[in-house]
Amino acid sequence: MNFVNREKEMETLEREYKKENSFVVIYGRRRVGKTTLIKEFIKNKKAFYFFADKQNENLQIERFKNQIAENFKDEILKKIEIKDWDTLFEYLITKISNEKFVLVIDEFQYLSLINKNFSSIFQRIYDEKLKDKNIMVILCGSLISMMYSETLAYDSPLYGRRTAQIKLQPIKFKYYNKFFKNKSTQDLIELYSITGGIPKYIMSIDREQSALYNIENNLFDKNNYLYSEPKFLLQEEVNDLSRYFSILNAISIGHTKMSSISSYLQINAGGISAYILKLIELDILEKEIPITENIDNSKKVLYRIKDNYLKFWFAYIYPYQSYFEIENLTYVKNKINNEFELYVSKIYEDLARESIWENIPFPLLKVGRWWDKNTEVDIVALGENNKIVFGECKYSKKQVGLSILKQLQEKAKNIKWNNNNREEYFILFSKSGFSEELEELAQKEKNIILKKLV
């Protein structure tokens, strides 16, 4: 697959490789490309790669042993019975001598799941056998909360060993033109709205076709893995899949406050808070508050699905599975055709917000949204020296005119932040451009910024 938008991570790994001894932790949600990154990095390097799973410990040790034997072409080792990790690592050390070597354990958290003491065992093996060798250790995992607790947290046995950590993120939108050739920016935004920067999803759709074509022919196809992907994505991580799915569906259709989710599902808030916390740990949900508030004491918390593919799936596939099962897709296809522009407009707004960091000519401290009971502002960015940016996004076929700017300026008055001496800027994003009057005003007023597309 195309190896895109991983330059910084590769630089980190190469820098760690040059050290005499290094210990790198790589983690991130499933399908984000962790294994691809590692395999690209160890290409043409002396390395041993082991992918852990949920088999019992004896079977894992046997598989580890057989892979070492295969790696070093040692037929005798295959015939030897080994039942402990220490012996395996002692053998590995004899084979690599002191030459530069990379040891990778992928899905490391599964070894801790089958043996809760494995992190302590590996810590002792590392300290006694690996630490002083010319070895680069890479531990990788998808259970984000468990990888943190087993490798990064203060009370983890492996705390203090790592020399670097990488939380791998989805591919950024600005790199989408590397995957999709001859597509307009609008096409790319629509494709991003259903794949969300996850490499596996990008490579699984028909990249010559439109987003709507892929929705109907791939995401809506019961035989395509994308149709059932969220079940596989979550079933290894959680129990009571139906409760998690109900919460994600509620959020995807607009019930973003705890009280609203609770009311929609007819379950008290105490009965869903632990589920929401778990979804945040898995990097599927995130909390959002008005940008001027403190996340620790704000009562205006909203929850949103981070991943665009999951956002789409829970809004347009999960609630209508009965239609898919009887292969009566007319209703669902009509629904998505009627609502797709509105769905994409929310993604456009996210991309506009992300692009603020590059579109504003002074340093920013925070970027987000702002709302109260009566008003919502799509973008608010707080800058140094009391500078503040207010933004509005319009994903419609109409040009944006002076009236939209005036509405934004009025809404800005509701935001209490350094009101006495702040310096205000206004940025407008429009899919279809701007009126002549607005463009003329933006030429005169340097605090007005116009952007046609993200």
VEXROZA-30956 format. One line per field, with one value per residue (C-alpha): residue in three letters; residue number from 1; x, y, z; chain. Coordinates in Angstrom, 2 decimals, m for minus. Each point is the difference from the previous one (the first is absolute). Example, Ala and Ser with C-alpha at 12.3 -4.5 7.8 and 13.67 -1.06 7.14 Angstrom:
BEGIN
res	ALA, SER .
n	1, 2 .
px	12.30, 1.37 .
py	m4.50, 3.44 .
pz	7.80, m0.66 .
chain	A, A .
This chain:
BEGIN
res	MET, ASN, PHE, VAL, ASN, ARG, GLU, LYS, GLU, MET, GLU, THR, LEU, GLU, ARG, GLU, TYR, LYS, LYS, GLU, ASN, SER, PHE, VAL, VAL, ILE, TYR, GLY, ARG, ARG, ARG, VAL, GLY, LYS, THR, THR, LEU, ILE, LYS, GLU, PHE, ILE, LYS, ASN, LYS, LYS, ALA, PHE, TYR, PHE, PHE, ALA, ASP, LYS, GLN, ASN, GLU, ASN, LEU, GLN, ILE, GLU, ARG, PHE, LYS, ASN, GLN, ILE, ALA, GLU, ASN, PHE, LYS, ASP, GLU, ILE, LEU, LYS, LYS, ILE, GLU, ILE, LYS, ASP, TRP, ASP, THR, LEU, PHE, GLU, TYR, LEU, ILE, THR, LYS, ILE, SER, ASN, GLU, LYS, PHE, VAL, LEU, VAL, ILE, ASP, GLU, PHE, GLN, TYR, LEU, SER, LEU, ILE, ASN, LYS, ASN, PHE, SER, SER, ILE, PHE, GLN, ARG, ILE, TYR, ASP, GLU, LYS, LEU, LYS, ASP, LYS, ASN, ILE, MET, VAL, ILE, LEU, CYS, GLY, SER, LEU, ILE, SER, MET, MET, TYR, SER, GLU, THR, LEU, ALA, TYR, ASP, SER, PRO, LEU, TYR, GLY, ARG, ARG, THR, ALA, GLN, ILE, LYS, LEU, GLN, PRO, ILE, LYS, PHE, LYS, TYR, TYR, ASN, LYS, PHE, PHE, LYS, ASN, LYS, SER, THR, GLN, ASP, LEU, ILE, GLU, LEU, TYR, SER, ILE, THR, GLY, GLY, ILE, PRO, LYS, TYR, ILE, MET, SER, ILE, ASP, ARG, GLU, GLN, SER, ALA, LEU, TYR, ASN, ILE, GLU, ASN, ASN, LEU, PHE, ASP, LYS, ASN, ASN, TYR, LEU, TYR, SER, GLU, PRO, LYS, PHE, LEU, LEU, GLN, GLU, GLU, VAL, ASN, ASP, LEU, SER, ARG, TYR, PHE, SER, ILE, LEU, ASN, ALA, ILE, SER, ILE, GLY, HIS, THR, LYS, MET, SER, SER, ILE, SER, SER, TYR, LEU, GLN, ILE, ASN, ALA, GLY, GLY, ILE, SER, ALA, TYR, ILE, LEU, LYS, LEU, ILE, GLU, LEU, ASP, ILE, LEU, GLU, LYS, GLU, ILE, PRO, ILE, THR, GLU, ASN, ILE, ASP, ASN, SER, LYS, LYS, VAL, LEU, TYR, ARG, ILE, LYS, ASP, ASN, TYR, LEU, LYS, PHE, TRP, PHE, ALA, TYR, ILE, TYR, PRO, TYR, GLN, SER, TYR, PHE, GLU, ILE, GLU, ASN, LEU, THR, TYR, VAL, LYS, ASN, LYS, ILE, ASN, ASN, GLU, PHE, GLU, LEU, TYR, VAL, SER, LYS, ILE, TYR, GLU, ASP, LEU, ALA, ARG, GLU, SER, ILE, TRP, GLU, ASN, ILE, PRO, PHE, PRO, LEU, LEU, LYS, VAL, GLY, ARG, TRP, TRP, ASP, LYS, ASN, THR, GLU, VAL, ASP, ILE, VAL, ALA, LEU, GLY, GLU, ASN, ASN, LYS, ILE, VAL, PHE, GLY, GLU, CYS, LYS, TYR, SER, LYS, LYS, GLN, VAL, GLY, LEU, SER, ILE, LEU, LYS, GLN, LEU, GLN, GLU, LYS, ALA, LYS, ASN, ILE, LYS, TRP, ASN, ASN, ASN, ASN, ARG, GLU, GLU, TYR, PHE, ILE, LEU, PHE, SER, LYS, SER, GLY, PHE, SER, GLU, GLU, LEU, GLU, GLU, LEU, ALA, GLN, LYS, GLU, LYS, ASN, ILE, ILE, LEU, LYS, LYS, LEU, VAL .
n	1, 2, 3, 4, 5, 6, 7, 8, 9, 10, 11, 12, 13, 14, 15, 16, 17, 18, 19, 20, 21, 22, 23, 24, 25, 26, 27, 28, 29, 30, 31, 32, 33, 34, 35, 36, 37, 38, 39, 40, 41, 42, 43, 44, 45, 46, 47, 48, 49, 50, 51, 52, 53, 54, 55, 56, 57, 58, 59, 60, 61, 62, 63, 64, 65, 66, 67, 68, 69, 70, 71, 72, 73, 74, 75, 76, 77, 78, 79, 80, 81, 82, 83, 84, 85, 86, 87, 88, 89, 90, 91, 92, 93, 94, 95, 96, 97, 98, 99, 100, 101, 102, 103, 104, 105, 106, 107, 108, 109, 110, 111, 112, 113, 114, 115, 116, 117, 118, 119, 120, 121, 122, 123, 124, 125, 126, 127, 128, 129, 130, 131, 132, 133, 134, 135, 136, 137, 138, 139, 140, 141, 142, 143, 144, 145, 146, 147, 148, 149, 150, 151, 152, 153, 154, 155, 156, 157, 158, 159, 160, 161, 162, 163, 164, 165, 166, 167, 168, 169, 170, 171, 172, 173, 174, 175, 176, 177, 178, 179, 180, 181, 182, 183, 184, 185, 186, 187, 188, 189, 190, 191, 192, 193, 194, 195, 196, 197, 198, 199, 200, 201, 202, 203, 204, 205, 206, 207, 208, 209, 210, 211, 212, 213, 214, 215, 216, 217, 218, 219, 220, 221, 222, 223, 224, 225, 226, 227, 228, 229, 230, 231, 232, 233, 234, 235, 236, 237, 238, 239, 240, 241, 242, 243, 244, 245, 246, 247, 248, 249, 250, 251, 252, 253, 254, 255, 256, 257, 258, 259, 260, 261, 262, 263, 264, 265, 266, 267, 268, 269, 270, 271, 272, 273, 274, 275, 276, 277, 278, 279, 280, 281, 282, 283, 284, 285, 286, 287, 288, 289, 290, 291, 292, 293, 294, 295, 296, 297, 298, 299, 300, 301, 302, 303, 304, 305, 306, 307, 308, 309, 310, 311, 312, 313, 314, 315, 316, 317, 318, 319, 320, 321, 322, 323, 324, 325, 326, 327, 328, 329, 330, 331, 332, 333, 334, 335, 336, 337, 338, 339, 340, 341, 342, 343, 344, 345, 346, 347, 348, 349, 350, 351, 352, 353, 354, 355, 356, 357, 358, 359, 360, 361, 362, 363, 364, 365, 366, 367, 368, 369, 370, 371, 372, 373, 374, 375, 376, 377, 378, 379, 380, 381, 382, 383, 384, 385, 386, 387, 388, 389, 390, 391, 392, 393, 394, 395, 396, 397, 398, 399, 400, 401, 402, 403, 404, 405, 406, 407, 408, 409, 410, 411, 412, 413, 414, 415, 416, 417, 418, 419, 420, 421, 422, 423, 424, 425, 426, 427, 428, 429, 430, 431, 432, 433, 434, 435, 436, 437, 438, 439, 440, 441, 442, 443, 444, 445, 446, 447, 448, 449, 450, 451, 452, 453, 454 .
px	0.00, 1.04, 2.20, m1.27, 0.09, 2.32, 3.23, 0.15, m0.57, 2.63, 2.45, m0.64, 0.57, 3.17, 1.32, m0.67, 1.62, 3.26, 0.20, 1.95, m3.11, m3.58, m3.49, m2.92, m3.72, m2.40, m3.73, m3.21, m3.42, m0.44, 0.49, 1.97, 3.13, 2.27, 1.10, 0.56, 2.19, 2.07, 0.43, 1.06, 2.52, 1.58, 0.26, 3.69, 0.88, 0.91, m3.19, m2.35, m3.73, m2.53, m3.76, m1.67, m3.56, m2.46, 1.22, 1.14, 3.53, 1.48, m1.19, 1.38, 3.40, m0.04, m0.85, 2.64, 2.57, m0.94, 0.18, 3.46, 1.06, m1.37, 1.62, 3.45, m0.42, 0.46, m1.65, 1.28, m1.81, m3.30, 0.38, 0.91, m2.77, 0.12, m2.57, 1.24, 0.74, 3.45, 1.42, m1.39, 1.59, 3.29, 0.08, m0.91, 2.92, 2.47, m1.16, 0.28, 3.33, 0.53, m1.02, m2.77, m3.32, m3.68, m2.37, m3.69, m2.93, m3.24, m3.30, 2.09, m3.06, m1.26, 2.99, m1.00, m3.60, 0.90, 2.53, m0.56, 3.64, 1.45, 0.99, 1.99, 1.57, 0.96, 1.32, 2.36, 1.07, 0.63, 2.00, 2.06, 0.43, m0.85, 0.77, 3.73, m0.16, m0.05, m3.73, m2.95, m3.19, m3.36, m3.20, m3.17, m3.67, m3.58, m1.67, 0.89, m0.92, 1.77, 3.13, 0.14, m0.47, 2.48, 2.79, m0.34, m1.79, 1.98, m0.98, 0.78, 2.91, 1.44, m0.26, 3.22, 1.35, m1.40, 2.19, m2.84, m3.71, m2.17, m3.77, m0.79, m2.76, m2.15, 1.27, m0.61, m2.39, 2.68, 1.66, m3.15, 1.05, 2.87, m2.54, m2.65, 1.20, m1.90, m2.56, m1.30, 0.31, m3.72, 0.37, 2.84, m2.02, m2.88, 2.37, 1.60, m3.47, m0.43, 3.59, 1.24, 3.70, 0.17, 2.42, m1.76, m3.31, 1.60, 1.56, m3.21, m2.25, 0.01, 2.25, m1.03, m3.63, m1.95, m0.89, m3.67, 1.00, 2.15, m2.76, m2.47, 2.42, 2.37, m1.31, m3.55, 1.19, m0.65, 2.89, 2.51, 1.91, m0.75, m3.66, 0.79, 3.31, m1.13, m1.11, 3.47, 1.62, m1.76, m0.79, 3.59, 0.10, m3.30, m2.79, m3.68, 0.49, m3.66, 0.30, 3.07, m1.67, m3.13, 2.06, 1.96, m3.18, m1.60, 3.03, 0.18, m3.58, 0.50, m0.45, 3.37, m0.67, 0.06, m3.58, m1.17, 1.69, m1.48, m3.49, 0.16, 1.09, m2.28, 2.93, 1.15, 3.28, 1.74, m0.75, 1.84, 2.86, 2.39, m0.74, 0.71, 3.26, 1.05, m0.79, 2.17, 2.84, m0.32, 0.40, m3.46, m1.71, 1.29, m1.32, m0.68, m0.64, m0.34, 3.54, 0.01, m0.88, 2.09, m0.52, 0.37, m2.97, m2.16, m3.62, m0.37, 1.75, m1.00, 1.15, 0.94, 1.19, 3.55, 0.09, m1.97, m0.56, m1.51, m1.99, m1.49, m0.54, m1.91, m2.17, m0.83, 0.72, m0.54, m3.58, m1.12, 1.44, m3.47, m0.16, 3.42, m0.92, m3.03, 1.97, m2.51, 2.43, m2.24, m0.89, 3.59, 1.42, m2.60, 0.77, 3.74, m0.53, m2.21, 2.20, 3.55, 0.72, m1.12, 2.14, 3.06, m0.56, 0.86, 3.24, 0.76, m0.41, 2.48, 2.54, m0.43, 0.64, 3.14, 1.29, m0.21, 3.50, 1.35, m2.36, 0.55, 3.14, 0.71, 0.63, m3.08, m0.47, m3.29, m2.48, m3.52, m3.70, m2.12, m3.65, m2.58, m3.78, m0.73, 3.17, 2.58, 3.25, 1.63, 3.57, 1.59, 3.79, 1.78, 3.32, 2.88, m0.22, m3.80, m0.63, m3.18, m1.33, m3.67, m0.91, m3.04, m0.20, m2.51, m0.14, m2.74, m0.53, m0.52, 2.78, 0.66, m0.83, 0.27, m3.02, 1.86, 2.94, m2.33, m1.74, 3.38, 1.04, m3.22, 0.48, 3.57, m1.33, m1.41, 3.44, 1.49, 3.77, 2.23, m2.85, 1.55, 3.20, m0.21, 0.95, m2.68, 0.42, m2.68, 0.49, m2.65, 0.16, m2.24, m0.38, m1.36, 2.01, m0.94, m1.95, 1.90, m0.93, 1.44, 3.20, 0.43, m0.48, 2.54, 2.53, m0.42, m0.39, 3.01, m1.87, m2.37, 1.28, m1.84, 0.69, m1.87, 0.97, 1.94 .
py	0.00, 3.63, 1.04, 3.52, 2.53, m2.00, 1.95, 1.32, m3.46, m1.53, 2.73, m0.85, m3.71, 0.59, 2.32, m2.64, m2.66, 1.96, m0.16, m2.85, m1.09, 1.20, m0.97, 1.33, m0.35, 0.37, 0.06, 1.16, m1.21, m3.00, 0.38, 3.23, m1.52, m0.90, m3.35, 1.50, 2.71, m2.57, m2.32, 2.91, 1.03, m3.45, m0.64, m0.69, m0.05, m3.01, m0.51, m2.48, 0.73, m1.82, 0.55, m0.98, m1.29, m1.36, m3.61, m1.39, 0.74, m3.40, 0.29, 3.55, m1.19, m2.87, 2.36, 2.50, m2.82, m1.30, 3.48, 0.52, m3.37, 1.01, 3.43, m1.46, m3.20, m2.18, m3.40, m1.29, 2.75, m1.06, m3.43, 1.30, 0.45, 3.40, 1.08, 3.36, 3.43, 0.31, m2.92, 1.40, 3.40, m1.54, m1.94, 3.12, 1.90, m2.72, 0.31, 3.75, 0.39, 3.77, 1.02, 2.58, m1.80, 0.98, m2.05, 0.65, m1.33, 1.04, m0.04, m0.18, 0.47, m3.51, m1.51, 2.00, m1.13, m3.71, 0.48, 3.05, m0.23, 0.11, 3.69, m0.78, m3.03, 2.04, 2.82, m2.44, m1.56, 3.46, 1.20, m3.20, m1.13, 2.69, 3.40, m0.10, m1.55, 1.88, m0.63, 2.21, m1.25, 0.97, m0.84, 0.68, m0.29, 0.95, m0.16, 3.58, 0.05, m3.31, 1.00, 3.12, m1.84, m2.78, 2.07, 3.75, 0.54, 0.90, m3.23, m2.20, m2.46, 1.40, 3.63, 1.91, m2.45, 1.65, 2.41, 1.07, m0.54, 0.47, 0.29, m0.61, 2.22, m0.33, 1.41, 3.74, 1.32, 2.08, m3.26, m1.44, 1.11, m2.52, m2.83, 1.34, 1.29, 2.53, 0.79, 3.47, 1.32, m0.54, m3.65, m0.47, 1.49, m2.37, m3.01, 1.13, 0.21, m3.79, m1.20, 2.48, m0.41, m3.70, m1.57, m3.38, 1.64, 2.27, m3.01, m2.07, 2.27, 0.61, 3.02, 0.77, 0.50, 2.57, m0.19, m0.71, m2.81, m1.54, 0.35, m1.88, m2.60, m0.60, 1.26, m1.16, m3.38, m2.71, m2.06, 2.83, 0.08, 3.73, m0.87, m1.87, 1.57, 1.77, m3.33, m1.47, 3.26, 0.04, m3.61, m0.75, 3.11, m0.05, m2.09, 0.87, 1.15, 1.03, 2.62, 1.57, m0.04, 1.63, 2.81, 0.58, m0.01, 2.55, 2.30, m0.41, 1.28, 3.06, m1.05, 1.32, 1.02, m2.62, 0.92, m0.26, m3.39, m1.24, 1.22, m1.43, m3.44, 0.19, m0.93, 2.18, 1.84, m2.13, m3.05, 1.32, 2.12, m2.98, m0.98, 3.52, 0.08, m3.28, 1.37, 3.04, m2.33, m1.88, 3.29, m0.36, 2.82, 3.36, 2.65, 3.48, 3.19, 3.66, 1.19, 2.66, m2.49, m2.35, m3.68, m0.98, 2.00, 0.80, m1.12, 0.40, m3.23, m1.53, m3.36, m0.58, m2.95, 0.69, m2.28, 0.98, m3.58, m0.95, 3.23, m0.93, m3.68, 0.71, 2.62, m1.80, m3.74, m1.12, 1.39, m1.48, m3.50, m1.52, 1.60, m1.38, m3.48, m0.17, 1.82, 2.82, 2.89, 2.54, 1.82, 0.16, 1.08, 2.77, 1.10, 0.27, 1.76, 2.57, 0.47, m0.52, 3.69, 0.79, m2.88, 1.21, 3.59, m1.11, m1.60, 3.17, 1.95, m2.32, 0.44, 3.77, 0.02, m2.13, 2.29, 3.08, m0.72, 0.55, 2.81, 2.47, 2.19, 0.03, m2.66, m1.75, m1.58, m1.90, m0.69, m1.37, 0.87, 2.13, m0.24, 0.93, m0.55, 2.42, 0.37, m2.18, 1.10, m2.56, 1.11, 1.94, 0.23, 1.63, 1.60, 1.67, 3.65, m0.13, m0.79, m1.99, m1.48, m0.69, m2.23, m1.15, m2.91, m0.19, m3.19, 1.01, 0.96, 3.67, 2.53, 1.47, 3.70, 2.89, m1.17, m3.15, 2.12, 2.33, m2.96, m1.38, 3.39, 0.15, m3.54, 0.87, 2.54, m2.86, m1.53, 1.32, m0.11, 3.02, 2.18, 3.32, m0.17, m2.91, 0.21, m1.67, m1.85, m1.64, m2.92, m1.32, m3.35, m0.54, m2.90, 2.33, 3.17, 3.52, 3.02, 2.87, 2.34, m2.38, m0.51, 3.76, 0.47, m2.74, 1.83, 3.13, m1.56, m2.12, m1.72, m1.74, m3.21, m1.89, m3.63, m1.74, m3.57, m1.70 .
pz	0.00, m0.37, 2.92, 0.67, 2.86, 2.26, m0.51, 3.56, 1.49, m2.28, 1.02, 3.66, m0.60, m2.01, 2.70, 2.65, m2.18, m0.01, 3.79, 1.53, 1.88, m0.37, 1.13, m2.05, 0.77, m2.96, 0.62, m1.64, m1.04, m2.26, m3.76, 0.40, m1.60, 2.93, m1.41, m3.46, 1.55, 1.88, m2.98, m2.18, 2.65, 0.49, m3.73, m0.77, 3.73, 2.12, 1.96, 1.63, m0.16, 2.20, m0.18, 3.28, 0.19, 2.55, 0.01, 3.34, 1.15, m0.84, m3.60, m0.23, 1.27, m2.51, m2.86, 1.13, 0.08, m3.46, m1.51, 1.49, m1.43, m3.40, 0.21, 0.75, m2.05, 3.07, m0.50, 3.35, 1.93, m1.57, 1.64, 3.46, 2.57, 1.69, 2.56, 1.30, m1.42, 1.60, m1.97, m3.24, 0.51, 1.10, m3.25, m2.00, 1.53, m0.99, m3.59, m0.35, 1.82, 0.26, m3.50, m0.39, 0.30, 0.22, 2.18, m0.65, 2.03, m1.68, 1.95, 3.15, 2.18, m0.80, 1.78, 3.06, m0.39, 0.04, 2.80, 2.21, 1.11, m3.51, 0.19, 3.16, m1.68, m3.05, 2.19, 1.75, m3.32, m1.43, 3.01, 0.33, m3.59, m2.56, 1.48, m0.55, m3.46, m3.28, m0.30, m0.90, 1.66, m1.49, 1.90, m1.95, 0.89, m0.84, 3.41, 0.78, 3.68, 0.63, m1.95, 2.13, 3.29, m0.92, m1.56, 0.66, 3.31, 3.12, 1.77, m3.03, 0.42, m3.25, 1.08, m0.64, m2.62, m3.11, m1.92, m2.32, m0.52, m3.07, 0.13, m3.65, m1.36, m3.14, m3.30, m0.19, m2.62, m1.72, m1.14, m1.61, m3.48, 0.29, 0.14, m2.39, m3.35, m2.10, 2.70, 0.83, 3.54, 0.46, m1.14, 2.47, 2.88, m0.81, m0.11, 3.25, 1.56, m0.31, 0.54, 2.61, m0.72, 0.92, m2.54, m0.05, m0.95, m2.60, m1.72, 0.22, m2.03, m3.75, m0.22, m3.58, 1.05, 2.02, 3.68, m0.79, m2.37, 2.75, 2.56, m2.18, m1.38, 2.92, 3.34, m0.82, m1.32, 2.62, m1.40, 0.35, 3.31, 0.34, 0.51, 3.23, 0.98, 3.21, 1.49, m0.50, 1.07, 3.36, 0.89, 1.08, 2.14, 1.89, 1.41, m0.56, m3.59, m0.34, 2.78, m1.61, m3.42, 1.38, 1.53, m3.22, m2.06, 2.36, m0.31, m3.79, m0.43, 2.20, 3.64, 1.11, 3.64, 2.75, 0.96, m3.61, m0.54, 3.25, m0.91, m3.53, 1.26, 3.07, 2.23, 2.91, m0.48, 2.63, m2.14, m3.06, 1.37, 0.30, m3.61, m1.21, 1.95, m1.65, m3.47, 0.79, 1.11, m3.30, m1.90, m1.55, 1.91, 1.14, 2.37, m1.28, 1.96, m1.02, m0.75, 2.73, 2.77, 2.14, m0.79, 3.66, 1.28, m3.04, 0.12, m3.76, m1.04, m3.33, m1.38, m3.61, m2.06, m1.12, m3.04, m3.13, m1.16, 3.37, 0.03, m3.36, 0.86, 3.19, m1.70, m3.24, 0.30, 3.59, 0.39, m3.33, 0.13, m0.41, m3.46, m0.88, 1.18, m2.31, m2.73, m0.22, m0.35, m1.75, 3.22, 1.29, m3.37, m0.29, 3.54, m0.60, m3.35, 1.72, 3.08, m1.27, m0.55, 3.57, 1.33, m1.95, 1.19, 3.57, m1.24, m1.99, 3.22, 1.78, m2.81, 0.04, 3.74, m0.44, m2.75, 2.23, 1.31, m3.53, m1.06, 2.82, m0.15, 3.75, 2.67, 1.37, 3.41, m0.46, m2.79, 0.36, m0.03, 2.31, 0.94, 2.59, 0.14, m2.83, m2.06, m1.73, m1.63, m2.33, 0.70, 2.81, 0.30, 2.92, m0.86, 1.75, 1.11, 0.39, m3.66, m0.70, m3.25, m0.75, m2.93, m1.97, m2.50, m2.85, m2.05, m2.40, m3.63, 0.93, 0.19, 3.42, 0.25, 2.44, 1.98, 1.16, 1.17, 1.90, 1.66, 1.07, 1.39, 2.02, 1.34, 0.99, 2.49, 2.10, 0.59, 3.21, m0.34, 0.68, m1.23, 1.00, m2.04, m2.41, m3.68, m2.14, m3.30, m2.14, m2.39, m2.37, m1.82, m3.01, m2.41, m2.68, 0.46, 1.09, m1.25, m1.62, 2.87, 2.57, m2.00, m0.34, 3.74, 0.76, m2.18, 2.12, 3.44, 0.93, 2.83, m2.47, m1.62, m2.78, m0.93, m2.81, 0.86, 2.76 .
chain	A, A, A, A, A, A, A, A, A, A, A, A, A, A, A, A, A, A, A, A, A, A, A, A, A, A, A, A, A, A, A, A, A, A, A, A, A, A, A, A, A, A, A, A, A, A, A, A, A, A, A, A, A, A, A, A, A, A, A, A, A, A, A, A, A, A, A, A, A, A, A, A, A, A, A, A, A, A, A, A, A, A, A, A, A, A, A, A, A, A, A, A, A, A, A, A, A, A, A, A, A, A, A, A, A, A, A, A, A, A, A, A, A, A, A, A, A, A, A, A, A, A, A, A, A, A, A, A, A, A, A, A, A, A, A, A, A, A, A, A, A, A, A, A, A, A, A, A, A, A, A, A, A, A, A, A, A, A, A, A, A, A, A, A, A, A, A, A, A, A, A, A, A, A, A, A, A, A, A, A, A, A, A, A, A, A, A, A, A, A, A, A, A, A, A, A, A, A, A, A, A, A, A, A, A, A, A, A, A, A, A, A, A, A, A, A, A, A, A, A, A, A, A, A, A, A, A, A, A, A, A, A, A, A, A, A, A, A, A, A, A, A, A, A, A, A, A, A, A, A, A, A, A, A, A, A, A, A, A, A, A, A, A, A, A, A, A, A, A, A, A, A, A, A, A, A, A, A, A, A, A, A, A, A, A, A, A, A, A, A, A, A, A, A, A, A, A, A, A, A, A, A, A, A, A, A, A, A, A, A, A, A, A, A, A, A, A, A, A, A, A, A, A, A, A, A, A, A, A, A, A, A, A, A, A, A, A, A, A, A, A, A, A, A, A, A, A, A, A, A, A, A, A, A, A, A, A, A, A, A, A, A, A, A, A, A, A, A, A, A, A, A, A, A, A, A, A, A, A, A, A, A, A, A, A, A, A, A, A, A, A, A, A, A, A, A, A, A, A, A, A, A, A, A, A, A, A, A, A, A, A, A, A, A, A, A, A, A, A, A, A, A, A, A, A, A, A, A, A, A, A, A, A, A, A, A, A, A, A, A, A, A, A, A, A, A, A, A, A, A, A, A, A, A .
